[in-house]
Amino acid sequence: MNKLIIASANSGKISEIKRILVLEGVRLIDLKTVGFEDCIDECGSTFSENALIKAKAVYCRYRIPVISDDSGLSVSFLNGKPGVLSARFAGPGAGDKENNDLLLEKLKGVDKRDRKAWFTCAAVFYWDDGEYFLAEGKIEGVITGSPAGSKGFGYDPLFYLPGPGKTMAELSQEEKNGISHRSKAFKRLKSSIEDYYRDLA
């Protein structure tokens, strides 16, 4: 069976990707499984650049095809921040609670109309030196005044979707995988990955 490395140590993200990206004859393995413990410097200025940096670093170590993504939250009132710094918004080593608390603090007193936000995911399939496919997905919403829901991770409890009338953290996994930014990006990437493995057969 072919192996495909998920360049992530985030258990929530890995779980989502495995549900979204079901590939015949391909086993998805994560960084813990292959023993990758290096800290990758995600120094890119865009989600696409960071996704590519991660994929290339892992591929160069194992010479096995890699998928990676970089995703984050952008808030209109904050001029697109936290953006690529979403995971480190409250500083290095900060967790979801600290990042969410800081976001709420920065939006304190801001009218709902000005709390528009969007999640972006850039996903990469990297299979050889300099050879890769890239896809992006986005979803728009509004930042709530307080967390709601216990599912998901990151900023999900604060990201309200007017359509379903729920935050991302209140959606079932099936609902989330049907509309999320990560789902959109990896579904767009899926056909390219399938074509690659079909050509190997």
C-alpha positions as CSV (number, residue, x, y, z in Angstrom):
1,M,0.0,0.0,0.0
2,N,1.2,3.5,-0.8
3,K,2.1,5.8,2.0
4,L,1.2,9.5,2.2
5,I,2.4,11.6,5.1
6,I,0.2,14.3,6.7
7,A,2.7,17.0,7.7
8,S,1.0,17.9,11.0
9,A,1.1,17.0,14.7
10,N,-2.3,18.6,15.4
11,S,-4.6,15.7,16.3
12,G,-7.7,17.7,15.4
13,K,-6.4,18.6,12.0
14,I,-5.2,15.1,11.3
15,S,-8.5,13.6,12.2
16,E,-10.4,16.0,9.9
17,I,-8.0,15.3,7.0
18,K,-8.4,11.6,7.3
19,R,-12.1,11.9,7.2
20,I,-12.1,14.2,4.2
21,L,-9.3,12.5,2.2
22,V,-10.2,8.8,1.8
23,L,-8.0,7.4,-1.0
24,E,-8.1,3.9,-2.3
25,G,-4.8,2.0,-1.9
26,V,-3.2,4.9,0.1
27,R,-2.4,4.9,3.8
28,L,-2.3,8.3,5.5
29,I,0.3,8.5,8.3
30,D,1.1,11.5,10.5
31,L,4.4,13.0,11.8
32,K,4.3,11.1,15.1
33,T,4.0,7.8,13.2
34,V,7.2,8.5,11.1
35,G,9.0,10.0,14.1
36,F,9.4,13.5,12.8
37,E,10.0,15.8,15.7
38,D,11.8,18.8,14.2
39,C,10.4,22.3,14.6
40,I,9.6,23.7,11.1
41,D,10.0,27.4,10.9
42,E,6.8,28.6,9.2
43,C,8.2,31.9,8.0
44,G,6.0,32.4,5.0
45,S,3.8,35.5,4.6
46,T,0.9,33.5,3.2
47,F,-0.9,30.3,4.0
48,S,0.3,28.8,0.7
49,E,3.9,29.6,1.5
50,N,3.7,28.0,4.9
51,A,2.0,24.9,3.6
52,L,4.7,24.5,1.0
53,I,7.5,25.0,3.6
54,K,6.1,22.2,5.8
55,A,5.5,19.8,2.9
56,K,9.0,20.3,1.5
57,A,10.7,19.9,4.8
58,V,9.0,16.6,5.5
59,Y,9.4,15.2,2.0
60,C,13.1,16.0,2.0
61,R,13.5,13.9,5.1
62,Y,11.6,10.8,4.0
63,R,11.3,11.0,0.2
64,I,7.7,9.9,0.6
65,P,4.8,12.0,-0.9
66,V,3.4,14.6,1.6
67,I,0.2,16.5,2.1
68,S,0.2,19.6,4.3
69,D,-1.9,22.6,5.0
70,D,-1.7,25.9,6.6
71,S,-4.9,27.6,7.7
72,G,-6.1,30.4,9.9
73,L,-8.6,33.0,10.7
74,S,-8.8,36.5,9.3
75,V,-10.9,39.2,10.8
76,S,-12.1,42.2,8.8
77,F,-11.9,44.7,11.8
78,L,-8.4,43.6,12.5
79,N,-7.3,44.1,8.9
80,G,-7.0,40.4,8.2
81,K,-5.3,39.4,11.5
82,P,-4.4,37.0,13.0
83,G,-3.9,35.5,9.6
84,V,-0.8,33.3,9.2
85,L,-0.1,34.0,12.9
86,S,-3.4,32.4,14.0
87,A,-1.9,29.6,16.0
88,R,0.5,32.0,17.7
89,F,-1.8,35.0,18.1
90,A,-1.3,35.2,21.8
91,G,2.4,34.5,21.6
92,P,4.6,31.4,21.1
93,G,3.3,28.4,23.0
94,A,-0.2,29.9,23.4
95,G,-3.1,27.5,23.3
96,D,-6.6,27.8,21.9
97,K,-8.0,29.4,25.0
98,E,-5.4,32.1,25.1
99,N,-5.8,32.9,21.4
100,N,-9.6,33.0,21.7
101,D,-9.4,35.2,24.8
102,L,-7.1,37.7,23.0
103,L,-9.4,37.8,20.0
104,L,-12.4,38.5,22.1
105,E,-10.5,41.2,23.9
106,K,-9.5,42.9,20.7
107,L,-13.1,42.9,19.5
108,K,-14.6,44.0,22.7
109,G,-17.4,46.6,22.0
110,V,-17.1,46.1,18.2
111,D,-20.5,45.9,16.5
112,K,-21.6,42.6,15.0
113,R,-21.6,44.1,11.5
114,D,-17.8,44.8,11.9
115,R,-17.0,41.3,13.2
116,K,-17.0,39.6,9.8
117,A,-14.3,37.0,9.5
118,W,-13.1,34.1,7.2
119,F,-11.1,30.9,7.6
120,T,-8.6,30.1,4.8
121,C,-6.9,26.8,4.2
122,A,-4.1,26.3,1.7
123,A,-3.4,22.6,1.1
124,V,-0.4,21.1,-0.7
125,F,0.4,17.7,-2.2
126,Y,4.2,17.4,-2.6
127,W,5.5,14.3,-4.3
128,D,9.0,15.2,-5.7
129,D,11.6,17.9,-5.5
130,G,9.8,21.0,-6.6
131,E,6.7,19.1,-7.8
132,Y,3.5,19.8,-6.1
133,F,-0.2,20.7,-6.4
134,L,-1.8,23.5,-4.4
135,A,-5.5,24.2,-3.6
136,E,-7.3,26.7,-1.3
137,G,-10.6,26.8,0.5
138,K,-12.4,29.6,2.3
139,I,-15.5,30.0,4.5
140,E,-17.0,33.2,5.8
141,G,-18.7,33.9,9.1
142,V,-18.9,36.3,12.1
143,I,-17.0,36.3,15.4
144,T,-19.3,35.8,18.3
145,G,-19.1,37.6,21.6
146,S,-18.5,34.4,23.6
147,P,-17.5,30.8,22.8
148,A,-20.2,28.3,21.9
149,G,-19.9,24.5,21.3
150,S,-17.4,21.9,22.4
151,K,-16.5,20.3,19.1
152,G,-13.6,21.3,16.8
153,F,-10.5,23.2,17.8
154,G,-8.8,26.5,17.4
155,Y,-11.2,29.4,16.8
156,D,-14.2,27.2,16.0
157,P,-16.2,28.1,19.2
158,L,-16.1,31.8,18.1
159,F,-16.7,31.4,14.4
160,Y,-20.5,31.7,13.8
161,L,-22.0,30.6,10.5
162,P,-25.3,32.5,9.7
163,G,-26.5,29.7,7.3
164,P,-26.7,26.8,9.8
165,G,-27.1,29.2,12.7
166,K,-24.2,27.6,14.7
167,T,-20.6,28.1,15.5
168,M,-18.1,25.7,13.9
169,A,-17.7,24.1,17.3
170,E,-21.4,23.3,17.4
171,L,-21.4,21.5,14.0
172,S,-21.2,17.7,13.8
173,Q,-18.1,16.4,12.2
174,E,-20.1,15.4,9.2
175,E,-21.6,19.0,8.9
176,K,-18.2,20.6,9.3
177,N,-16.6,18.4,6.7
178,G,-19.3,19.3,4.3
179,I,-18.6,23.1,4.4
180,S,-15.3,23.9,6.1
181,H,-12.3,25.7,4.5
182,R,-10.2,22.6,5.0
183,S,-12.7,20.3,3.4
184,K,-13.0,22.6,0.4
185,A,-9.2,22.8,-0.1
186,F,-8.5,19.0,0.3
187,K,-11.5,18.1,-1.9
188,R,-10.1,20.3,-4.6
189,L,-6.7,18.6,-4.2
190,K,-8.1,15.1,-4.1
191,S,-8.4,14.5,-7.9
192,S,-4.8,15.5,-8.4
193,I,-3.6,13.1,-5.7
194,E,-5.7,10.3,-7.2
195,D,-4.3,11.0,-10.7
196,Y,-0.8,10.8,-9.2
197,Y,-1.3,7.4,-7.7
198,R,-3.2,6.1,-10.7
199,D,-0.2,6.9,-12.9
200,L,2.0,4.9,-10.5
201,A,-0.1,1.8,-10.9
